[in-house]
Amino acid sequence: MGNGRTYTRGLCITFNVLLLVSGVFLFVVGVSYSFQHPPEFDHRSTLHEMYVLNVFGPMTVLFSILGGYAAYRDKRILLILYVVFMTCEFIAIVIIAVPMVRAQPKMEEILDRRFQSVTPLHDTEPQVQRELNKLQASDQCCGLRGHSDWGCHIPLSCYCPPLPPDNSLDSLCETVNLGLQNTMLDCQHNNTHGQTTTSVSQERWVYSKPCGPILKRHMNFLIQIMIGFISTFATIMIAAIVMSLVVLALQIRSTEPPLNDSLDRVKYQLSPLAVT
């Protein structure tokens, strides 16, 4: 019995160490996601569940420390509290994960609505413009659905580099007549956010590939990674809860008093031999 309890407590501590590492990872991912993604793309969408990672990460770290300490010191009250807290967190994670799983097939439609809500891009928030400028420069794309999303103010990050003599970039770029475009769009106002743009009446080579599909692939990949991680995390959490319950059961069993079977035994007493 003693060896079994020691082995079970060791497994419980091991699972809690894994939960500790997972909690730190959740917190780091949640913080980095919050700082790197513009809220205009994620606000009121199903991706707002990602920000909950900032809460679940520290909670998991604290609960795993509690569970590891309770298993190491063999504290019954702490183990009971640990099981209750982890069960509540598991239920909350399931509630958060279900909308993410349901939203994955509809992610393209959700992002299309989000893209439409932020266009024209020259009137949107400066943070969105900065992020798009970075994406356009790195991935050689322009706008969410095309250069027309910028209206009259196509940023310099959309411009193709000077074409080489062999026209190897011809398939990546297209010609835009900025003067004709400004006339068609009736562009008589300046960019309200100080975006570096051009509206000179001349032809320019801009990237023909839109950035929207790149963002969609990124969001789908992110959701797939998070669903896989949450599934693994939930499995470890269930194992930790089960092992804690086993430790509790063994602890309760070891503290039960032994059965009193004195009534079931027949007592014999040797009598001295008679002297004849």
N, C-alpha and C positions, 0 to 999 in steps of 0.2 A: 504493500500500500504506500509506503514512504517513497519508494523509487518512482512509482506511478505519479504521485503528486509532484515530485520534483521535476519529472519529465514534462508534465502538463504545464506547470508554471513556467518552465523554460520556453515552451512553445508559445505561451501567451505573451511573454516578454518579447520574443522574436517578432511576432505579429505586430506588437505595438511599436517596435523599432521601425518596421516597414511603414506603419501608419505615420510615424513621426516624419520620415523622409517624404512621404506622399504629401503630408500637410505643408511642409516647407515648399515643395514643388508647386502645389496649388496656389500658395500665397505669392510666390515669385511670378507665376504665369498671370495671375489676376492683376498684379501691380503693373507688370510690363504691358499687358493688354490695355489697361486703363489709360496709360500714358502714350501709347503708340497709335491708338485708333481714334479718329475724330468722332465726337459724339453725334455729329449730324448724320453719320451713316448708320449708327446703331440705336439711336434714341427711339424708344417705344417699339422697337423691333424685338424679335425673339432672341436676339443676341445679348439683350441686357442681362440674361442669366449669367453671362460670363463674369460680370462684375461681382456676383455673389461669391466668387472664388476668394475675394479679399476677406470675406467673413469665415468661410469654411476652412481656409488654410490655418489661421491661428487657432480656431476651435479644435481642429484635428490634432494640432501640436499639443495643446493643453490636455485634451482627453487621452492622448497616447501616453503622455508623461504620467497622468493619473493612473491609467491602467497598468503601465509597467511597474510603477512603484507599489500599487496594490498587490500585484502578483508576486513581486519580489519579497515584500514584507508579509504577504499572506494575510492581508487585512480584509475581513469580510464586508464591513460597511463600505469601504472604498470600492471594492469590487462590485457591490450592488449599485452604487452611484455610477460607476463607470459603465455598467451594462445599460442602465437607464439612459444616460447621456448619449452613448453611442447608438442606441436604438432610435432615439429621437433624431440624431444627425443622419442616420441611414434613411429614415423616412423622408427627411427634408431633401436629401440628395436625389432620391427617387422622384420627388415632386419636381425638382429642378430639371432633371435629365429627361423626363418624358416630353416636355415641350421642345427640347432640342432635337430629339429623335423625330418628332412629328414635323418639325420645321425644315428638316434637311431636304425632303423632296420639293418643298415650296420655296427654297432659298432663292432661286433665280427670280421668281415672281416678287418676293419681298424686296430684293435688292433693286429690281427694276423700278418699283414704286419709290424706293429711297433715292435712286438716281434722279428720278423725275422731280422729286421735291426739292433738290438742291440746284437745279438748273434754272436760269443761266448761271454758269459757274462764276462769272465775274462779279455777281452780286451776292455770292454766298460768303460764309465766314472766312476770315483770313487763315484759320487753322486748316480748313478743308483745302484751300488754295495751295498752302504750303505743302501739304501731304501729296496733293495731286502733282505739283511741280516736281517733287522728288521722284514720284512714280513715273511720270512722263519722261524725265531725263534718264532714268535707269533702264526702263523697259521699252523706250522708243515708241511711245503711244501718245495719243492726244485726246483729251476729253473723256467723258464716260461712255458716250455713244458715238463720238466723233468730234472733230474740231468745231462743229457748229454749236456744241454745248457752251463754248466760251463766248458766243455771240460776236460782238465787234472787237473783243479784246483778247486775241489769241496770244498766250504768253510765249516768251522766248524758249521755254522748255519744250514747246511743240515743234520748233523749227528743226528741220533736218540739217545736218552738216553739209558743207559744199559737196556737190556730187562729184565723185571721181570721174576720170575720163572714160572708164569702162561702164559707167552708169550702173554699178553694182547695187546701189541703194535705190534704184528706181522703183523696185517693187514695194519698198517700205514707205515711200513718200508719195504725195500728190500735190498738185499745184492748186493754190488758192488765190483768187484775185481779191485782195483785201479791199480795194476801192469799190468793186462791184458788190462785194458782200456788205460793206458798210452802207451802201445806198439801199440795198434790198432790206436790210434790217433797221434802217432809219436810226443809225447810231449817231446821236448828237450829244451824248452825255459821257462823262469821264468815269473811270473806274472808281467806285466809292471807297475801296479798300487799299488804294495805292499799289495795285498789282502792276508789275512791269509788263506792259503790253505794247502792241503797235497797231496803228490804224492808218498807216500810210498807204496811199493809193498805189499799190504795186503788187506784183505777183510774188508769192512766197511758196517755198516747199515746206510742207508740214507732214508730220507722220500720219499715215492713213489708218493705222491700227488704233482702235479705241481701247481705253484702259478698263472699261467696264468688265469685259470677260476675264481680265487678269484678277480684278478684285473678287469676282465671283468664284474663281478657282481657289483663291486664297481663303475666302470665307468657308467654302465647302471643305477644304483640306483641314482648316482649323477645327471645324465642328466634328469631322471624322476622328481627328486626333483626340479631341476632348471626350467624345463618346467612348472611344476605346480606353482612355485613361480612367474615366469615371467607372466603367464596367470593372476594370481591374481593381480600382480603389474600393468599390463596393464589395467585391469578392473578399479582399483582405479584411475589410471591416466585419463582414459576416463571420469569417474564420476567427477573428479576435473576440467577437461577442460569444461565439460558441465555446471557445477555449476558456473564456472567463466563467461561463456557466458551468463548465466541467470542473474547473478549479473550485468554484463554490460548492458544487455537489460533493466533491471529494472532501472538502473541508468540513462540511456539515456531517458527512458520514463518519469522519474520523473523530468527531467530538461527541458522538452518541455514546451513552453509557453502555457497557456490556450487558448482555441479557443475564438475568438472575435465574439460573436453572437449579438452585439448591432444592426446590420443592420437587423437582423431577427425579432426584437421585434418592436412592435408598441407602441410608446410612447403616453401616454395620459396625458393631463394636465387639472387639474380641473379649471374650470372658475368660477369666483365669481357669485353668484346669482344676478340676476337683481332686483333692488329695484323698486317696483311699488308704 
